[in-house]
Amino acid sequence: MTESFINARPATVLRPPAPPKKWTRGRVVGHLLVGLWIALLIGLLVYLYSAWNPELIAKYGPTYLAGLKTTIGLVGSSILLGALISIPVALGRMSKNRIASSIAYAYVYFFRGTPLIAQVFLFYYGLGSFKPQLEAVGLWTFFREAWYCALLAFALNTAAYQAEILRGAVRSVSLGQWEGAASLGISKFVTFWKVILPQALIVALRPYGNEIILMIKGSAIVALITVYDLMGYTRLAYSRTFDFQAYLWAAIIYLILVEIIRHIWDWLERRITRHLIR
């Protein structure tokens, strides 16, 4: 009797059906917003179909591709150069030396606290007014070119943001990693490059992707200093045709470029963090 009572399985408890979801105010507003976005997308597609101009596409399509190459080259070069600059800046921000940390803090504070367009103008128009002094030191050849001024401004700007991303990522690594490496007799330099930095880059991967996307969208301002990137050729096409779809196509190209970067970054994140998935 006792054994049968112990081995007896409890009867399956049937849960009551889930109550029907009510149409709350939040759900109604959400469905209305989704419907509005779908209507806007359909309207955009209808407009592009009705305003399709084969002559315009044939004439300015190659220039858009040339501008896209300039945009990708400018952003890619500035991101890589900024990454190199960000390492000593991040180390300076984490340094216990008051002078080094103050200089790094002032650098980050300035480039993160002022608009990117103002920085581009300072390098292109501001330094351009010092032509005799720049010629005397042999730098006028560099600063007279709008593309190089934009590259320098973008690199210094993104270096400030990347330095803060890197500093935060390094700070997120446990101090036990440093202590464990020190107990094994590993130098701090090797510990940083072989132990701390790889873990920090995993944390910083997503913010780095966001910074690249922001730089791609912010690169459109170089059209104001006569750099013919994607937006520069878009302005040129609109000034000659006064066709509003010139800007629509540019927006679509920027959107496609951002989506490509986003999907690549998602793949990289899954690839790098595959050992963390259980």
N, C-alpha and C positions, 0 to 999 in steps of 0.2 A: 504493500500500500504506500509506504513512504517512498520507495524507489520509483514507483510509477508517478507519484506526485512530483518528485524532483525532475524526472525526465520529461514531464509534460511540457509542451511548448505553449506559450501564451497565445491566446487568440489574436489574430491580426486586427489591429485597431484601424477602422476606417475613418479617415479624416473628413471633416465636412468640406464640401466644395468651396473653392475660393470665392469670396464675394465679388460680384461684377464691379469692374472699375468704373468709377463715376467720372463724368466729364467735368473735371475741376477747371477752375479758371486758368491754371497753368497749362493744362493739356490743350485747352481751347486756343490759348495764345500761341503755344508751340506749333499746333497744326496750322494756324493762320500764317505764322511766319514762314513755315516750310512751304506752304502753298504760294506765298508771295515770292519767295526765292525761285520756285519752279516757274512761276509766271514770268518773272524777270528773265530767267534763262531762256525760256521759249521765245519771249519777245526779242532777246538779243540775237538768237539764231535766225528768227524770221527776218530781222533787220539786215543781218549780214548776208542772208540769201537774196533778199530783194535788192540790196545795194551792191551786189557783187559786180565788180568792174574788172574784167580780165586785163584790160590795157593798164590799169593802175597796178595790178598785181605783177604783171610782166615787167613794168618799168621800174617799180620801187621794191619788188621782192628781193632782188640781189643786194640792194643797198641795206635792206633789213638784215640779211644774213651777214653782211660785212660789219654792220653795227653790233650784231649779236656776238661775233668773234671778238670785237674790241671790248665789249662788256665782260665777256668771260675771261679774256686775257687780263684786263685791268683788275677785276675782282680776285681772280686766282693768284696773280702776282702779289697783290696787296695782302691777301690772307697769309701766304707763305712768308713774305717779308715781315709781316706783323707777328707771326708766330715766333720767328727768330728773335725779334725785339722784345717780345713779351716775357721770355724766359729770364733775362737779367732784371727786368722790371719787377716780375713776381718775386724773384729772390731778394731784390731790394726792399720790397714791401714786407717780406718776412724776416728781414735782417734785424739783428739787435743793435746794429750800428745806427745811431740816431741820424747821422748825416745822410747815409744811404737810404734809409727808410723815408726821410723827409723829402729827398729829391724824387724818389719813386712815387710817393704820395702826391706831390705837387704835379708830376707828369700825368698821373691817372686822373687827378681832380680836374685838371684843365681840359684834357681831351674827352673826358666823359661829361663834363659840365657845360661844354659849349657846343653849338650846332655844327654838324659836319659841313654844311654849306659855308659857314663862316670860316672854318679852318681851310677849306679849299680856296676861298677868296683871299685869305691871308697869305697863302703860299703863292698863288698865281698873281694877284694884283699887288699885294703888300710887298713881297720880296722883289717883284718885278720893278718896283720903283727905285731899287738900289742897284741899277744896272752897272754904273761905274765900279762900285765896290765888288760886285760879283765878278765882273770881268777881271778885276785885279787879282782875284784868288782863283780864277779859272772855273767858276761855277755858273757863269751866265749861260753857257751852252745847255746846261741841265734845266735851269729855271725858266728859260725862255720858251720851253715846250710845255704846252698845257697838259699833255698826257703824263709827263714826268711829275709835274706839280700835283696832279690828281693822284698819281700813284703814291707819292710821298705822304700826302695828306691822309689818304685812305689807310696806308700802312701804319702810320703813327696813331690814327684813331682806333683801328681795330686792335692794335697792340695793347692799348690801354684796357680795352674790354677783355681781351684774351688773358692779360695778366691777372685781372681780378677773377676770371673763371679758373685759371690755373691755381691761383693762390687759395681759392675756396676749396678746390678739389684736393689739393695737397693737405689742407687743414682737416679735411674730412677723413683722411687715413689715420687709423689709430696710432697713438704714440707707442704702443707695444711693438709695432713693426720696427721703429727706430731702436727701441731697447733690445729687441731680439737680435737685430743685426749687430748692434754694438757688443752684445754678449758673445757673439761668434767672432769678434775681431774684425768685422767688415768696416771699412772706412765710410764716413758720411757721404762722400761723393758717390761711391759705388752703391751705397744704400739708396740714395736718391734716384739714381738712374736705373738701377736694376730692380728695386723693390717698391719704392714709393711712387715714382712717376707712372709705371704701368697701371697701378691701381687707381691713381688719380685721374688718368686719362679715361678710364671707364666711367667715372663720375662726371667728367667734363665733356663727354662725347655729345650728349644732347645739347648743352649750352653752346658748344662749338658749332653745331649744326644750325642753331638759331642765329648765331652771329653771322654765318655765311649767308643765310637767307636775308638777313637785314642789310648786309653789305650789297647783295644783288639788287635789292629794291632801292637802296640809297644811292647806288651808282648812277642813277638817272640824272643826278644834279650836275654831273660833269658836262652835260650838254650846254650848260650856262657859260662854260669857259671854252667853248668852241671845240670840244672833243666830240668827234662824230661816233658816238656809241649807238646803241639801239634807239635811245630816246633822241639823240641828236639827229639821226636820219629820219626819225618820225616827225620831228619838228620841221625838218626840211621838206618832207613829203606833204605835210599839211599846209605849209606856207605857199606851196606851188599849186595845190589842188583844192584847198579849203574843204576837203572831204573828211568828215568826222571819223569815218571808219579807219583812218590812218592810226588814230590813237587807240581804237578798239583792238586792232590787230596787234599793236605793241603791248597792250595789256594782256592779251591772250598769250603772247610769246613769253612775257614775264611770268605769267601764271604757270605755263607749261614748264619753264625752267625751274621755278621754285618747287613744283611737284616732283620733278626729276631728282632734285637735290634731296627732298624729303624722303623719297622712297629709297634712294641710295643710303641715306643715313639710317633709316629703319633697318635696312639689310645689314649695315655695318654693326649696328647695335646688337642685333640678334646674333651675328657672327662672333662678335667679341665676348658677349656675355652668355654664350651657350653653355659654359661650364657652371654658370650660376643657376640654370634652370633645373629644377628637380621634377 
